[in-house]
Amino acid sequence: MAAPKPEEISHPPMDQLQGLEYCIDSNPSWGEAIALGFQHYILALGTAVMIPSFLVPLMGGTDDDKVRVVQTLLFVEGVNTLLQTLFGTRLPTVIGGSYAFMVPIISIIHDTSLMSIEDNHVRFINTMRAVQGALIVASSIQIILGYSQMWAICSRFFSPLGMVPVIALVGFGLFDRGFPVVGRCVEIGIPMLILFIAFSQYLKNFQLKQLPILERFALLISITVIWAYAHLLTASGAYKHRPELTQLNCRTDKANLISSAPWIKIPYPLQWGAPTFDAGHAFGMMAAVLVSLIESTGAYKAASRLASATPPPAHVLSRGIGWQGIGILLNGLFGTMTGSTVSAENVGLLGSTRVGSRRVIQISAGFMIFFSMLGKFGALFASIPFTIFAAAYCVLFGLVASVGLSFLQFTNMNSMRNLFIVGVALFLGLSVPEYFREYTAKALHGPAHTRGGWFNDFLNTIFFSSPTVALIVAVFLDNTLDYKDSARDRGMPWWVKFRAFKGDSRNEEFYTLPFNLNRFFPPS
């Protein structure tokens, strides 16, 4: 038998991911784009409902308060997504609520001055205003780092090798929101997972009027089928005598969103009253803003690959971070109970549908704004059990992680130096946050537990985030270990041409501002 040729063994590295049906600036038909936009909106509901559902009861809020916060969060998500896709990085990314802000927000909720308020409604309003004040102050970090181009300067220390663990852990780092949540209601979660994989992968060639309908709308069809099945189980009394936790995760009528939602309600700035400002609260929140910045940097690079675009140039990335800072400022002004980051699940959906079109994401932003104002309709979709979303996350977060691993093609993985950096950064990126989570679950406070509450919040927030730990470890090792002689091994010759806007002719096609705004903001 003849020896295989080199080209039969290896695959040449590719600047842009192949096999996508629509890239960043090509658009499906209007009907298909609207349906795909609605699918992205449904997926974004998972986080938009989950965060307020957890935090609002801790603050003393009622179901009415929870619905109002969900509506406000969805409204601001829609506005932020439009701003980011028009004037930020211009990548097809949904800007959603962030779990990174949980640690400082829970710390504010447990502040003794707020916990001592006996009236639950007054405590809810005062806590909301305290969170708003902290978000408004902390947003200045991303605004300054973004618009001053300081983040662009920092990004010069990033290489394909250093970015692999960061992007991979944007997906892998969210493993606790996947199967552990599916396991809370396996009779809904497992069928959803199987159905989603079957439709999106095994039946992807099934076409209706030359449209691969099962691949394109696998998520929407799967959610509809399993939601109807879950409703049937609920209506038939299958959960009547089951524990409260099982009912909460399985029933379709436990969210109390539809009955509490108004028909029409338009969120507006300062709707909870004037924000209150506390230096300690703001400093703790700044750590969450830094974490959001790092997680979003990884997610933007993953989104660029899944939209078949080139990696965003340094100044485009920095511009996007600046607009994300504006987004967190809007979170603070409107009172959404959390800050903003790129929605990793929606980035994964770009790959699952093979549609990386910017227009689809802008349409989904329109749905967010529209349904946040029509309370009853929005609440109907928001009552989907979270277990269904968790099953989809198992696939979508995995897709994002694999995009991170795909950057290894530009590096030399026969180098012991590279193997060491990637392995250690990936392992510590998973292991350190897991230690912080386990410690917090047992001790009811993080490993950082000094008299300075702001200092505790800062450290605990940073080390709760897998991509942040990975970035610290990978970028430090990559820029200190034999870095002078390893530029080629690190993938720098490939990476360097994408740093500057004019370094590659395709950048203009993907990242130029609309309405001829580049005349006033010339790219660097």
ABEGO torsion letter per residue (X at the ends): XBBBBAAAABBBBBABBBGBABBAABBBBAAAAAAAAAAAAAAAAAAAAAAAAAAAAAAGBBAAAAAAAAAAAAAAAAAAAAAAAAABAGBBBBBBBBAAAAAAAAAAAABAAAAABABAAAAAAAAAAAAAAAAAAAAAAAAAAAAAGAAAAAAAABBAAAAAAAAAAAAAAAAAABAAAAAABAAAAAAAAAAAAAAAAAAAABBBGGBBAAAAAAAAAAAAAAAAAAAAAAAAGAAAABBAAAAAAABAAAAGAAAABBABBBBBBGAAEBBBBBAAAAAAAAAAAAAAAAAAAAAAAAAAAAAGBBBBBAAAAAAAAAAAAAAAAAAAAAGAGBBBBBBAAAAAAAAAAGBABAAAAAAAAAAAAAAAABAAAAAAAAABBAAAAAAAAAAAAAAAAAAAAAAAAABBAABAAAAAAAAAAAAAAAAAAAAAAAAAAAAGBBABBBABAAAAAAAAAAAABAAAAAAAAAAAAAAABGAAAAAAAAGAAAAAAAABAAABAAAAAAABBBGGAAAABBBX
